[in-house]
């Protein structure tokens, strides 16, 4: 009974803690309304540090955008920097974000709280900078549609390169954040979160719409008629008229509220226990599947799948793979490591199946490398892995199906309609975005080592994606310099 009471008390405290606003003493940055729990969840995955950094960056950038809306300043002053850095770090730690995540992401350096872009420190200065009107025109919300988001990002890239020229990545990153804060300071909170989702590639960073304060005169003048700064619950309470009359029903209301809160806390505790048990069952099932798969692959001294990698993919049987490819008669391409087929499964899923034509140790090495790499690579311009199949000496990788084939087909195959100049430029930008992600946002950075027209695939909208990671090499020290890696010839001659 004592244990049950302790559990209920802890659940109640957790429930009440979720209802309290984040308190950042003496720091003017508004952190209310941000889904910090989601940031903690993302950062708990050590295999995707780049995604964790994007969420922390977006979380800080949204708070600075709110501050810019109220003060027109792109960040706090130098005398408040240390206070805000400590306050935000403690808030992130309180919600479960690992301290080493903020260190790895460079919070305070790579992710600053003061966006100074080429001497511009205010919203007005950014709005008056050359060609910023083009960014504002192309970044009108909503940006949830991928084509509109891509158009906004491309406009931002062109603007930044014109503004700062060949500067280092740190300057480019800070000016990008300043561009976002300027745009977001001109719209309401919902639209600001929409822009952040596009700029940083994140989702769900806001828990609820931010309320406008009841009295505009109680705050400093804004740079925009649509404020982003939320009134804290304490401000709302202070602005309410006080009622000096006490009623007897208040005494009855207090225990009723206490019982209700306790009931909700117990219910949440039961749900939590249910979710933990279900997760344990899933992990157990995965371990059983992983053991079965490990027996099918000949053991080698070094190569081993990373923990949890295959749980993200669907495992197909050889029988259904053979049926989906019409007995392996739907050939759509051939490469150095195997033949590619178009497959349509009974549930309607359409994929491209790469059948490895080598069963040697080298073939298994390429097969394992692609699964390991693609398990932690998630980008709109990288071909996504849907699943795999292991059957005796057969190895299959299932990728998302790209309707328009490879870039090589469009450039060199006779009878094809030539690609327009606009489409070619967009393909180049898409591939540049993919390489930027591989070189700067992966942990560790990756070098593809076989970029060519046949490894650039196009979907039904001619969006380009990089494929074939069999030769990819990871940087051991986290730097972007990949030489010397070895003395063997890699890639495609030419």
C-alpha positions as CSV (number, residue, x, y, z in Angstrom):
1,X,0.0,0.0,0.0
2,X,2.9,2.3,0.8
3,X,4.5,1.6,-2.6
4,X,1.2,2.3,-4.3
5,X,0.9,5.6,-2.5
6,X,4.4,6.6,-3.4
7,X,3.8,5.7,-7.1
8,X,0.6,7.8,-7.1
9,X,2.4,10.7,-5.5
10,X,5.2,10.6,-8.1
11,X,2.6,10.4,-10.9
12,X,0.8,13.4,-9.4
13,X,4.0,15.4,-9.2
14,X,4.8,14.5,-12.8
15,X,1.4,15.6,-13.9
16,X,1.6,18.9,-12.1
17,X,5.1,19.5,-13.5
18,X,3.7,19.2,-17.0
19,X,1.2,21.8,-16.3
20,X,3.7,24.4,-15.1
21,X,5.4,26.8,-17.5
22,X,9.1,26.7,-18.1
23,X,10.6,29.2,-15.8
24,X,13.7,31.0,-17.1
25,X,14.7,33.5,-14.4
26,X,16.0,36.8,-15.7
27,X,16.2,35.5,-19.3
28,X,13.9,37.4,-21.7
29,X,13.6,34.5,-24.2
30,X,10.1,33.0,-24.1
31,X,10.2,29.2,-23.9
32,X,6.5,28.6,-23.3
33,X,4.5,26.6,-25.8
34,X,7.6,24.6,-27.0
35,X,7.4,20.8,-27.0
36,X,10.7,20.3,-25.1
37,X,9.6,16.7,-24.3
38,X,9.8,15.9,-28.1
39,X,13.3,17.4,-28.2
40,X,14.4,15.1,-25.3
41,X,12.9,12.1,-27.1
42,X,14.7,12.9,-30.4
43,X,18.0,13.5,-28.5
44,X,17.8,10.2,-26.7
45,X,18.6,8.4,-30.0
46,X,22.4,8.5,-30.1
47,X,22.4,7.2,-33.7
48,X,20.9,10.4,-35.1
49,X,22.8,13.3,-33.5
50,X,22.1,15.5,-36.6
51,X,18.4,15.3,-36.1
52,X,18.8,16.2,-32.4
53,X,20.8,19.3,-33.3
54,X,18.2,20.4,-35.7
55,X,15.5,20.2,-33.1
56,X,17.5,22.1,-30.5
57,X,18.4,24.7,-33.1
58,X,14.7,25.1,-34.1
59,X,13.6,25.3,-30.4
60,X,16.1,28.2,-29.7
61,X,15.3,29.9,-33.0
62,X,11.6,30.0,-32.3
63,X,12.2,31.6,-28.9
64,X,14.5,34.2,-30.5
65,X,11.9,34.9,-33.2
66,X,9.4,35.7,-30.4
67,X,11.9,38.0,-28.7
68,X,12.6,39.7,-32.1
69,X,8.9,40.3,-32.5
70,X,8.8,42.1,-29.2
71,X,12.1,44.0,-29.3
72,X,13.2,43.9,-33.0
73,X,16.5,42.5,-31.8
74,X,17.9,39.2,-33.3
75,X,18.9,37.8,-29.9
76,X,19.7,38.9,-26.4
77,X,22.3,41.4,-25.4
78,X,25.8,40.4,-24.3
79,X,25.1,41.0,-20.6
80,X,22.2,38.5,-20.7
81,X,23.9,35.8,-22.9
82,X,25.4,33.8,-20.1
83,X,22.2,33.9,-18.1
84,X,20.1,32.7,-21.1
85,X,22.6,30.0,-22.0
86,X,22.6,28.6,-18.5
87,X,18.8,29.0,-18.1
88,X,18.0,27.2,-21.5
89,X,20.6,24.5,-20.7
90,X,19.0,23.8,-17.3
91,X,15.5,23.8,-18.9
92,X,16.6,21.2,-21.6
93,X,18.3,19.1,-18.9
94,X,15.1,19.3,-16.7
95,X,13.0,17.9,-19.5
96,X,15.5,15.0,-20.2
97,X,17.7,16.3,-23.0
98,X,21.2,14.7,-22.4
99,X,23.8,17.3,-21.5
100,X,26.3,15.8,-24.0
101,X,23.7,16.5,-26.7
102,X,24.0,20.2,-26.2
103,X,27.7,20.0,-26.0
104,X,27.9,17.9,-29.3
105,X,25.5,20.3,-31.1
106,X,27.6,23.3,-29.9
107,X,24.9,25.2,-28.0
108,X,26.2,28.7,-27.5
109,X,28.6,28.5,-30.5
110,X,27.1,26.6,-33.5
111,X,23.7,27.3,-32.0
112,X,24.0,30.9,-30.7
113,X,21.4,33.0,-28.9
114,X,22.4,36.1,-30.7
115,X,22.1,36.2,-34.5
116,X,24.6,38.7,-35.8
117,X,24.7,38.4,-39.6
118,X,27.4,40.5,-41.3
119,X,26.9,43.3,-38.7
120,X,23.1,43.1,-38.9
121,X,21.6,42.6,-35.4
122,X,18.0,43.8,-35.8
123,X,14.9,42.8,-37.8
124,X,14.8,46.1,-39.6
125,X,18.4,45.8,-40.8
126,X,17.7,42.3,-42.2
127,X,14.5,43.5,-43.9
128,X,16.4,46.3,-45.5
129,X,19.2,44.0,-46.7
130,X,19.5,43.5,-50.5
131,X,17.1,41.0,-52.0
132,X,15.5,40.0,-48.7
133,X,12.2,40.8,-50.3
134,X,12.7,37.8,-52.6
135,X,12.9,35.5,-49.5
136,X,9.9,37.0,-47.9
137,X,7.9,36.6,-51.2
138,X,8.9,32.9,-51.6
139,X,8.4,32.0,-47.9
140,X,4.8,33.0,-47.5
141,X,3.0,30.5,-45.3
142,X,1.8,27.8,-45.4
143,X,5.0,25.9,-46.2
144,X,3.7,22.5,-45.4
145,X,3.7,21.5,-49.1
146,X,7.1,20.2,-50.1
147,X,7.3,22.2,-53.3
148,X,6.6,25.5,-51.5
149,X,9.1,24.7,-48.7
150,X,11.8,23.8,-51.4
151,X,11.1,27.1,-53.2
152,X,11.5,29.0,-49.9
153,X,14.8,27.2,-49.0
154,X,16.2,27.8,-52.5
155,X,15.4,31.5,-52.3
156,X,17.1,31.6,-48.9
157,X,20.2,29.9,-50.2
158,X,20.5,32.4,-53.1
159,X,20.0,35.3,-50.8
160,X,22.6,34.2,-48.3
161,X,25.2,33.5,-50.9
162,X,24.7,37.0,-52.3
163,X,24.8,38.5,-48.9
164,X,27.8,36.9,-47.3
165,X,29.7,35.4,-50.2
166,X,32.2,32.6,-49.6
167,X,32.2,32.7,-45.8
168,X,32.6,29.8,-43.5
169,X,29.8,27.4,-42.5
170,X,29.4,29.0,-39.1
171,X,28.6,32.4,-40.6
172,X,26.3,30.8,-43.1
173,X,24.4,28.9,-40.3
174,X,24.1,32.1,-38.2
175,X,22.8,34.1,-41.1
176,X,20.3,31.4,-42.0
177,X,19.0,31.5,-38.4
178,X,18.8,35.3,-38.6
179,X,16.8,35.0,-41.8
180,X,14.4,32.6,-40.1
181,X,14.0,34.8,-37.0
182,X,13.3,37.8,-39.3
183,X,10.6,36.0,-41.2
184,X,9.1,34.4,-38.2
185,X,9.0,37.7,-36.3
186,X,6.6,39.1,-38.9
187,X,3.9,36.4,-38.5
188,X,1.9,34.7,-35.7
189,X,3.1,31.8,-33.7
190,X,1.4,29.1,-35.7
191,X,3.0,30.5,-38.9
192,X,6.4,30.8,-37.2
193,X,6.3,27.1,-36.3
194,X,5.4,26.3,-39.9
195,X,8.4,28.3,-41.2
196,X,10.6,26.5,-38.6
197,X,9.4,23.1,-39.8
198,X,10.5,24.0,-43.3
199,X,13.8,25.7,-42.4
200,X,15.1,23.1,-39.9
201,X,13.2,20.0,-41.1
202,X,11.4,19.4,-37.8
203,X,7.9,18.7,-36.8
204,X,5.7,19.0,-33.7
205,X,8.0,21.6,-31.9
206,X,5.0,23.5,-30.6
207,X,2.6,22.0,-28.0
208,X,-0.2,24.6,-28.3
209,X,-0.9,28.0,-30.0
210,X,0.6,30.9,-28.0
211,X,-2.0,33.3,-26.5
212,X,-1.9,37.0,-27.1
213,X,-1.6,39.1,-23.9
214,X,-4.8,40.7,-22.7
215,X,-3.3,44.2,-22.6
216,X,-1.0,45.4,-25.4
217,X,0.1,48.4,-23.4
218,X,1.7,46.1,-20.8
219,X,4.4,45.0,-23.3
220,X,7.1,46.8,-25.2
221,X,6.4,48.0,-28.8
222,X,6.5,45.3,-31.4
223,X,8.1,45.2,-34.8
224,X,5.1,43.5,-36.3
225,X,1.3,43.8,-35.8
226,X,1.0,40.1,-35.3
227,X,2.7,39.3,-32.0
228,X,4.5,36.0,-31.2
229,X,5.2,36.7,-27.5
230,X,2.9,34.7,-25.2
231,X,1.6,35.9,-21.9
232,X,2.7,33.6,-19.1
233,X,0.0,32.1,-16.9
234,X,1.2,34.4,-14.1
235,X,0.5,37.4,-16.2
236,X,-2.9,36.2,-17.1
237,X,-3.7,35.7,-13.4
238,X,-2.4,39.2,-12.5
239,X,-4.5,40.8,-15.1
240,X,-7.8,39.3,-13.9
241,X,-9.9,41.4,-11.5
242,X,-9.7,40.2,-8.0
243,X,-12.8,39.2,-6.2
244,X,-12.7,39.9,-2.5
245,X,-15.8,37.9,-1.7
246,X,-15.3,34.3,-0.5
247,X,-17.9,31.7,-1.2
248,X,-18.5,28.5,0.8
249,X,-18.4,26.3,-2.3
250,X,-14.7,27.0,-2.6
251,X,-14.1,24.7,0.3
252,X,-16.0,21.9,-1.5
253,X,-14.2,22.6,-4.8
254,X,-10.7,22.1,-3.4
255,X,-11.1,18.3,-2.5
256,X,-13.0,17.7,-5.8
257,X,-10.1,19.2,-7.8
258,X,-7.6,17.2,-5.8
259,X,-9.5,13.9,-6.4
260,X,-9.8,14.8,-10.1
261,X,-6.1,15.5,-10.4
262,X,-5.2,12.3,-8.6
263,X,-7.5,10.3,-10.8
264,X,-5.9,11.8,-14.0
265,X,-2.4,11.0,-12.5
266,X,-3.3,7.4,-11.8
267,X,-4.8,7.0,-15.3
268,X,-1.6,8.4,-16.9
269,X,0.5,6.1,-14.7
270,X,-1.6,3.1,-16.0
271,X,-1.1,4.2,-19.6
272,X,2.6,4.6,-19.0
273,X,2.8,1.1,-17.6
274,X,0.9,-0.2,-20.6
275,X,3.2,1.5,-23.1
276,X,6.3,0.3,-21.3
277,X,5.1,-3.3,-21.4
278,X,4.2,-3.0,-25.1
279,X,7.6,-1.6,-25.8
280,X,9.3,-4.4,-24.0
281,X,7.3,-6.9,-26.0
282,X,8.4,-5.2,-29.3
283,X,12.0,-5.2,-28.2
284,X,11.8,-8.9,-27.3
285,X,10.2,-9.7,-30.7
286,X,13.0,-7.7,-32.4
287,X,15.7,-9.5,-30.6
288,X,14.2,-12.8,-31.7
289,X,14.0,-11.6,-35.3
290,X,17.6,-10.3,-35.2
291,X,18.9,-13.6,-33.9
292,X,17.2,-15.4,-36.8
293,X,18.6,-13.0,-39.3
294,X,22.1,-13.3,-37.8
295,X,22.1,-17.0,-38.3
296,X,21.2,-16.6,-42.0
297,X,24.3,-14.4,-42.6
298,X,27.7,-16.1,-42.4
299,X,29.6,-14.7,-39.4
300,X,32.5,-12.4,-40.0
301,X,34.9,-11.0,-37.4
302,X,34.2,-7.3,-37.9
303,X,30.9,-6.6,-39.7
304,X,27.9,-6.4,-37.5
305,X,24.5,-4.5,-37.8
306,X,24.1,-1.5,-35.5
307,X,21.7,-2.2,-32.7
308,X,18.1,-1.4,-33.7
309,X,18.9,-0.7,-37.4
310,X,16.7,-3.4,-39.0
311,X,13.7,-2.6,-36.7
312,X,13.1,0.5,-38.9
313,X,12.6,-1.7,-42.0
314,X,10.2,-4.4,-43.1
315,X,11.6,-7.9,-43.6
316,X,10.2,-9.5,-46.8
317,X,10.2,-13.3,-47.5
318,X,11.8,-14.7,-50.6
319,X,8.4,-16.1,-51.7
320,X,6.6,-12.8,-51.7
321,X,9.6,-11.0,-53.3
322,X,9.6,-13.6,-56.1
323,X,5.9,-13.2,-56.6
324,X,6.0,-9.3,-56.5
325,X,8.7,-9.3,-59.3
326,X,6.8,-11.7,-61.5
327,X,9.4,-14.4,-61.0
328,X,12.2,-11.8,-61.4
329,X,11.1,-10.7,-64.9
330,X,10.5,-7.0,-64.2
331,X,14.0,-5.8,-64.7
332,X,14.4,-2.0,-64.6
333,X,18.2,-1.7,-64.3
334,X,21.5,-3.4,-63.7
335,X,24.5,-2.2,-61.6
336,X,27.9,-3.3,-60.4
337,X,26.4,-5.1,-57.4
338,X,23.2,-6.5,-58.7
339,X,20.1,-6.4,-60.8
340,X,17.2,-4.0,-60.0
341,X,13.5,-5.1,-60.4
342,X,10.2,-3.4,-60.0
343,X,8.1,-5.1,-57.4
344,X,4.4,-4.7,-56.5
345,X,3.4,-6.5,-53.3
346,X,-0.1,-7.7,-52.5
347,X,-0.7,-4.9,-50.1
348,X,-0.2,-2.3,-52.9
349,X,3.4,-1.4,-51.9
350,X,5.6,-0.6,-55.0
351,X,9.3,-0.8,-54.5
352,X,12.6,-1.2,-56.4
353,X,14.3,-4.5,-55.4
354,X,18.1,-4.7,-55.8
355,X,19.2,-8.3,-56.0
356,X,22.8,-8.7,-54.9
357,X,24.6,-10.8,-57.5
358,X,27.5,-11.7,-55.2
359,X,27.3,-14.1,-52.4
360,X,30.9,-13.7,-51.4
361,X,32.2,-11.9,-48.3
362,X,32.6,-8.7,-50.4
363,X,28.9,-8.9,-51.5
364,X,27.8,-9.4,-47.9
365,X,30.0,-6.5,-46.8
366,X,28.3,-4.2,-49.3
367,X,24.9,-5.5,-48.3
368,X,25.5,-4.9,-44.6
369,X,27.1,-1.4,-45.2
370,X,24.0,-0.2,-47.1
371,X,21.6,-1.3,-44.4
372,X,23.7,0.2,-41.6
373,X,24.1,3.6,-43.4
374,X,20.5,3.9,-44.6
375,X,19.2,3.0,-41.1
376,X,20.4,6.4,-39.9
377,X,20.2,8.5,-43.0
378,X,16.9,10.4,-43.4
379,X,16.7,13.2,-45.9
380,X,14.2,14.1,-48.6
381,X,17.0,13.8,-51.3
382,X,18.3,10.4,-50.3
383,X,16.6,7.2,-51.6
384,X,14.8,5.6,-48.6
385,X,15.3,1.9,-47.8
386,X,11.9,0.2,-47.3
387,X,13.1,-3.3,-46.3
388,X,15.3,-6.3,-47.0
389,X,15.2,-10.0,-47.6
390,X,17.7,-12.7,-46.6
391,X,17.1,-16.2,-47.9
392,X,20.0,-18.7,-47.8
393,X,22.6,-17.2,-50.3
394,X,20.1,-14.6,-51.7
395,X,20.3,-10.9,-50.5
396,X,17.7,-8.3,-51.5
397,X,17.4,-4.6,-50.6
398,X,14.0,-2.9,-51.1
399,X,14.1,0.9,-52.0
400,X,11.4,3.4,-52.6
401,X,10.4,3.2,-56.3
402,X,11.5,6.2,-58.4
403,X,9.1,6.6,-61.3
404,X,11.3,8.5,-63.7
405,X,14.4,6.3,-63.4
406,X,18.0,7.6,-63.3
407,X,19.4,10.9,-64.5
408,X,21.7,8.9,-66.9
409,X,18.6,7.6,-68.7
410,X,17.4,11.1,-69.4
411,X,20.8,12.4,-70.4
412,X,22.1,9.6,-72.6
413,X,19.2,7.3,-73.7
414,X,17.9,8.0,-77.2
415,X,14.3,9.0,-77.7
416,X,14.0,10.7,-74.3
417,X,12.6,14.2,-74.1
418,X,15.5,16.5,-73.1
419,X,15.3,17.9,-69.6
420,X,14.5,21.6,-69.3
421,X,17.2,24.0,-68.0
422,X,15.1,24.7,-65.0
423,X,14.7,21.0,-64.2
424,X,18.5,20.5,-64.6
425,X,19.3,23.4,-62.2
426,X,16.8,22.0,-59.6
427,X,18.3,18.5,-59.9
428,X,21.8,20.0,-59.2
429,X,20.4,21.9,-56.1
430,X,18.7,18.7,-54.8
431,X,21.9,16.7,-55.1
432,X,23.9,19.6,-53.4
433,X,21.4,19.5,-50.5
434,X,21.9,15.7,-50.2
435,X,25.7,16.0,-50.2
436,X,25.6,18.9,-47.7
437,X,23.6,16.7,-45.4
438,X,26.0,13.7,-45.8
439,X,29.1,15.9,-45.2
440,X,28.0,18.3,-42.5
441,X,24.9,16.9,-40.6
442,X,25.6,13.2,-40.4
443,X,27.4,11.8,-37.3
444,X,29.9,10.8,-38.4
445,X,30.1,12.6,-41.7
446,X,29.8,10.4,-44.8
447,X,31.5,10.4,-48.2
448,X,29.4,8.7,-50.9
449,X,32.4,8.1,-53.2
450,X,30.4,7.1,-56.3
451,X,28.3,10.1,-57.3
452,X,27.3,9.7,-61.0
453,X,24.3,10.1,-63.2
454,X,23.2,6.5,-62.8
455,X,23.1,6.8,-59.0
456,X,20.9,9.9,-59.1
457,X,17.2,8.9,-59.3
458,X,14.1,11.0,-60.2
459,X,10.6,10.5,-58.7
460,X,7.4,11.3,-60.5
461,X,7.9,15.1,-59.9
462,X,11.5,15.0,-61.0
463,X,12.8,15.4,-57.4
464,X,16.3,14.1,-57.4
465,X,17.6,11.6,-54.8
466,X,21.0,10.0,-54.3
467,X,21.1,6.2,-54.3
468,X,23.6,3.3,-53.9
469,X,25.6,3.7,-50.6
470,X,27.6,0.5,-51.1
471,X,30.9,2.4,-51.4
472,X,30.1,5.1,-48.7
473,X,32.8,5.8,-46.2
474,X,32.4,7.3,-42.7
475,X,34.8,9.8,-41.3
476,X,36.2,8.4,-38.0
477,X,37.1,11.7,-36.4
478,X,33.9,13.6,-37.3
479,X,35.6,15.9,-39.8
480,X,34.7,16.6,-43.4
481,X,38.1,15.5,-44.7
482,X,37.9,12.0,-46.0
483,X,41.5,11.5,-47.2
484,X,43.4,9.3,-46.9
485,X,40.9,6.5,-46.5
486,X,42.7,3.8,-48.3
487,X,44.7,3.2,-51.5
488,X,42.1,1.1,-53.3
489,X,40.4,2.4,-56.4
490,X,36.7,3.2,-55.6
491,X,33.7,4.4,-57.6
492,X,33.3,4.3,-61.4
493,X,36.1,4.9,-63.9
494,X,35.6,7.9,-66.1
